[in-house]
Amino acid sequence: MTPLEDWLQPASIEFAVYTPGDLERVSGLSGEMQRVWRRRGHLPSPDSGHARFTGLEVLEITIRTALSKAGIPPSETEIDLTSATKAAMYYAVFSHGAVEVIGPTSKVDHFLNVFEENGELGLRLVGNPPASPFFVMNDKRESRIVDNADDLILDHEELNLVYNLRSLGERLVERGRKPIIVVTWPNESNERFKRRLTNLI
């Protein structure tokens, strides 16, 4: 266990869950179309009760919604969006208000200092995703993740779809209207509790 993981161990870490209404705000996929996609097997079916989505599921559905508007239906499940959604999560965790920290004042202040110092803590919380800002799909429906805007179109390509993963990550926090992660420290002393949101960038 790393020193950072050891330090985090006493805290509880909860990831946001999203309702169909949240999904509609973030992705633009209407409630009616969500029902259609669910009947066709393009959305996860709830185990019981109401549908709920993870942040990564919301990010993937948002990209698939954009692709469907460009003529690529969600039935093309061979398009692997795992790297794209993880990269978008990198930008989400460093968006304004992405992480809520609750606990004794000293713990919260220390968390915020570590979080804003070098970004390692934020990356650890979301599984150390790559910091790649562009998802690109060419007219042969081959996809890739691109770090440099100069690589958006290769010499042999004429037409590409480009998705800005930085914007997508920020959208999850802004339109989701909640932190993507809540970190709560136990009250092991008589310190005053406080609640703060992160804002690295």
PLY file of the C-alpha trace (Angstrom):
ply
format ascii 1.0
element vertex 201
property float x
property float y
property float z
element edge 200
property int vertex1
property int vertex2
end_header
0.00 0.00 0.00
1.37 3.41 -0.96
1.58 6.22 1.62
-1.28 7.97 -0.21
-3.50 4.87 -0.08
-2.59 4.35 3.56
-3.55 7.94 4.35
-6.87 7.59 2.48
-7.81 4.29 4.10
-9.88 5.70 7.02
-12.04 7.76 4.64
-15.15 6.47 2.90
-15.20 7.16 -0.84
-18.55 7.22 -2.63
-19.02 7.64 -6.36
-22.07 9.49 -7.65
-24.95 7.61 -9.20
-27.05 9.24 -11.86
-30.78 9.05 -12.54
-32.37 8.99 -16.01
-33.01 12.72 -15.57
-29.33 13.32 -14.82
-28.43 11.22 -17.86
-30.71 13.31 -20.09
-29.14 16.57 -18.87
-25.60 15.32 -19.44
-25.99 13.29 -22.63
-29.00 14.85 -24.34
-30.61 11.39 -24.63
-34.28 11.97 -23.83
-36.22 9.81 -21.40
-38.25 8.40 -24.30
-35.09 7.44 -26.23
-33.60 5.96 -23.07
-36.58 3.59 -22.91
-36.11 2.69 -26.59
-32.39 2.08 -26.12
-33.06 0.01 -22.99
-35.60 -2.20 -24.83
-33.02 -2.75 -27.56
-30.29 -3.63 -25.06
-28.21 -0.47 -25.57
-28.60 0.69 -21.95
-28.07 -1.34 -18.79
-31.30 -2.69 -17.30
-31.89 -1.90 -13.62
-31.63 -4.85 -11.25
-34.70 -3.60 -9.42
-36.60 -0.36 -9.19
-35.42 2.72 -11.04
-32.52 2.91 -13.47
-29.25 4.24 -12.11
-25.98 4.88 -13.92
-22.34 5.24 -12.91
-20.29 8.21 -14.06
-18.44 6.06 -16.60
-21.76 4.76 -17.97
-23.04 8.33 -18.34
-19.87 9.32 -20.19
-20.13 6.34 -22.54
-23.82 6.95 -23.24
-23.03 10.61 -23.93
-20.47 9.64 -26.57
-22.80 7.03 -28.07
-25.57 9.64 -28.23
-23.27 11.99 -30.13
-22.21 9.17 -32.46
-25.84 8.26 -33.14
-26.54 11.86 -34.15
-23.65 11.51 -36.61
-25.19 8.35 -38.10
-23.42 5.67 -36.04
-26.14 3.76 -34.14
-25.67 2.44 -30.59
-26.05 -1.09 -31.96
-22.42 -0.87 -33.10
-21.23 -2.11 -29.75
-17.88 -3.23 -31.16
-16.80 0.39 -30.82
-14.87 0.22 -27.53
-15.23 3.47 -25.61
-13.45 2.33 -22.43
-10.31 4.43 -23.02
-12.37 7.45 -24.05
-14.60 7.37 -20.97
-11.63 6.91 -18.64
-9.83 9.83 -20.27
-12.96 11.98 -19.88
-13.04 11.03 -16.20
-9.52 12.44 -15.85
-10.87 15.85 -16.85
-14.01 15.41 -14.77
-12.15 14.88 -11.50
-10.22 18.13 -11.95
-13.30 20.19 -12.82
-14.69 22.77 -10.40
-16.64 21.03 -7.66
-15.86 17.48 -8.80
-14.94 16.14 -5.36
-16.72 16.94 -2.12
-14.68 16.46 1.04
-16.37 16.12 4.43
-14.71 15.66 7.80
-12.68 17.29 10.56
-11.21 20.62 9.50
-7.60 19.42 9.60
-8.36 16.38 7.39
-10.36 18.40 4.86
-7.72 21.13 4.64
-4.94 18.57 4.22
-6.92 16.71 1.56
-7.46 19.92 -0.43
-3.76 20.84 -0.17
-2.66 17.41 -1.40
-5.31 17.37 -4.14
-4.30 20.75 -5.50
-0.54 20.24 -5.08
0.20 17.78 -7.88
-2.96 15.98 -8.97
-1.87 12.51 -7.83
-4.73 12.29 -5.33
-7.35 13.14 -7.95
-5.92 10.57 -10.33
-5.86 7.93 -7.59
-9.56 8.52 -6.88
-10.55 7.77 -10.48
-8.13 4.92 -11.17
-5.22 6.80 -12.81
-6.83 7.35 -16.24
-4.85 8.74 -19.20
-4.89 12.48 -19.85
-5.82 12.29 -23.52
-8.15 15.04 -24.71
-9.54 13.73 -28.02
-11.56 10.71 -29.14
-11.31 10.31 -32.92
-13.27 8.05 -35.26
-12.54 7.90 -38.99
-14.88 7.07 -41.86
-13.96 3.37 -41.52
-15.25 3.56 -37.94
-11.80 2.94 -36.52
-11.32 4.86 -33.28
-8.35 6.10 -31.31
-7.48 8.41 -28.43
-5.27 11.35 -29.37
-3.10 13.59 -27.21
-2.05 16.10 -29.86
-4.39 18.11 -32.08
-1.90 17.64 -34.95
-2.88 13.94 -34.99
-6.62 14.47 -35.37
-6.47 13.60 -39.06
-3.80 11.28 -40.40
-2.42 11.53 -43.93
-4.58 8.70 -45.30
-7.83 9.99 -43.70
-10.33 12.33 -45.32
-13.06 12.57 -42.71
-13.05 12.17 -38.94
-15.42 12.66 -36.04
-13.67 14.26 -33.07
-14.96 14.31 -29.51
-13.43 16.71 -26.98
-12.98 14.56 -23.86
-11.98 17.54 -21.72
-15.33 19.17 -22.45
-17.14 15.88 -21.82
-15.55 15.45 -18.39
-16.43 19.00 -17.40
-19.98 18.46 -18.65
-20.45 15.46 -16.34
-19.81 17.64 -13.29
-21.62 20.75 -14.52
-24.77 19.17 -15.97
-24.77 16.26 -13.53
-25.18 18.93 -10.83
-23.28 16.96 -8.21
-19.73 16.01 -7.25
-18.61 12.81 -8.95
-16.97 11.66 -5.69
-17.69 12.29 -2.01
-14.84 11.63 0.43
-15.89 11.49 4.09
-13.43 11.33 6.96
-14.59 9.88 10.29
-14.70 12.24 13.24
-11.93 10.80 15.41
-11.57 13.95 17.48
-13.67 16.84 18.67
-12.70 18.96 15.68
-15.33 20.97 13.88
-16.62 19.23 10.75
-16.46 21.05 7.45
-17.54 20.39 3.86
-15.62 21.68 0.83
-15.49 21.18 -2.94
-12.29 20.80 -4.92
-11.31 23.22 -7.65
-7.90 22.32 -9.09
-8.46 23.93 -12.51
0 1
1 2
2 3
3 4
4 5
5 6
6 7
7 8
8 9
9 10
10 11
11 12
12 13
13 14
14 15
15 16
16 17
17 18
18 19
19 20
20 21
21 22
22 23
23 24
24 25
25 26
26 27
27 28
28 29
29 30
30 31
31 32
32 33
33 34
34 35
35 36
36 37
37 38
38 39
39 40
40 41
41 42
42 43
43 44
44 45
45 46
46 47
47 48
48 49
49 50
50 51
51 52
52 53
53 54
54 55
55 56
56 57
57 58
58 59
59 60
60 61
61 62
62 63
63 64
64 65
65 66
66 67
67 68
68 69
69 70
70 71
71 72
72 73
73 74
74 75
75 76
76 77
77 78
78 79
79 80
80 81
81 82
82 83
83 84
84 85
85 86
86 87
87 88
88 89
89 90
90 91
91 92
92 93
93 94
94 95
95 96
96 97
97 98
98 99
99 100
100 101
101 102
102 103
103 104
104 105
105 106
106 107
107 108
108 109
109 110
110 111
111 112
112 113
113 114
114 115
115 116
116 117
117 118
118 119
119 120
120 121
121 122
122 123
123 124
124 125
125 126
126 127
127 128
128 129
129 130
130 131
131 132
132 133
133 134
134 135
135 136
136 137
137 138
138 139
139 140
140 141
141 142
142 143
143 144
144 145
145 146
146 147
147 148
148 149
149 150
150 151
151 152
152 153
153 154
154 155
155 156
156 157
157 158
158 159
159 160
160 161
161 162
162 163
163 164
164 165
165 166
166 167
167 168
168 169
169 170
170 171
171 172
172 173
173 174
174 175
175 176
176 177
177 178
178 179
179 180
180 181
181 182
182 183
183 184
184 185
185 186
186 187
187 188
188 189
189 190
190 191
191 192
192 193
193 194
194 195
195 196
196 197
197 198
198 199
199 200
